[in-house]
Amino acid sequence: MITLYKWFSNKTDQAGEKYKSAWCALCALDPGGSWSMQLKELKEAHISGPGREPDDISNSCYQPTWIWLVPCVSGLSDMQMNIGEEEFNKGMQVEWAKAKAQMQ
């Protein structure tokens, strides 16, 4: 389980560094461009899972960080990108179940 966690953590760090590099390049090439309305500077505090932290006992409504709310631009169709909150939650449940099954 620790190996899986370290693998996931490394992949997350790599993705974060890749995003930061791309963001810096966009800032240099097209400062204030239309891309800046959706893509924001990625800080360490933004890098977390899509749900609440296990030790969060607050009763307030959970709001995920902006990084989970930015539409995917990896060549998916408009229909695939415009999913609702319910579909998003179901998809995350499926991914969580797969990860848990692989861990076990």
N, C-alpha and C positions, 0 to 999 in steps of 0.2 A: 504494500500500500504506500509506503514511503517513497518507493521508486516511482510509482505512478504520480504521486504528488509532485516530486521533484521534476519529472518529465513535463507535467502540465505547467508547473511554475516556470521552467525554462522556456517553454513555448510561449507563455504569456509575456515573459520579459522580452523575447525576441520580437514578438508582434508589436509590443509597445515601442521598442527601439526603432523598428521599421516605420511605424506610424509617425514617430517624432521626427525622423529623418525626412520623410515625405512632407510633413507639415512645414518644416524649416525650409525645404526647397520651394514649396508653394509660396511661402512668405517672401522669399528672395525673388522669385520669378514674377509673381503677380500679387503684390501686397494689396490687401483690401479688395481682392477679387470676389466674384459671386460665391466661390467655394467657401469663403470665410463665414458665410451665414450658417452653414451646417457643420463644418469641421472646426473644432476648437483645439486649443493647445492641450495636450494630454499631460496631466500631472500624476504623480504617484498615487494621490488620493482617489483618482478616477479609476484606477485599475483594481477592480474587485469583481466578485461574482455577480450574477444578475439578481440575486435575491438578498434578503436580509442576512446579516451576520448571525451565526448561531447564538451568540451571547447578547444580542440586541433584544431587550425585554420591553421596549417602549410599546405603547398602545397606539402610537400615531401611525398614520398612513405611510407606507414605505414608498419612497420615490427612487427608482434606480438612477445611477449616474447617467449623464448625457450619452456616454459612449454606447450604451445599450439601446438608445433610441434613434441613433443615426441610421438612415436607410442604407442597406447594402448596395454597393455599386459594382458587383462582381459579374456583371453580364446577365443577371437575372431579369426576367420580364417584369413589367409594371405590376402584373397580377401577383407575381410571387413576392414582390417587395412590399405591397400594401396589405399587410396582414393585421388583424385586430389583436387586441390584448389577450383575448381568450385563446386564439390560435398560437400566439407567442408563448403563453404559459403552457399550453399542451406540448408544444415543440420542446420547450425547456424540460418538461417532465420526462419526455421520451429520451432526450439526451442524458439527463441525470440517471434514468433507469439503465441505459446502456453502459454508462461509466461505472455505476455500482455493480452491475453484472460482471463487467470485465475485471473489476477490482476483486470480486469474490472468486 
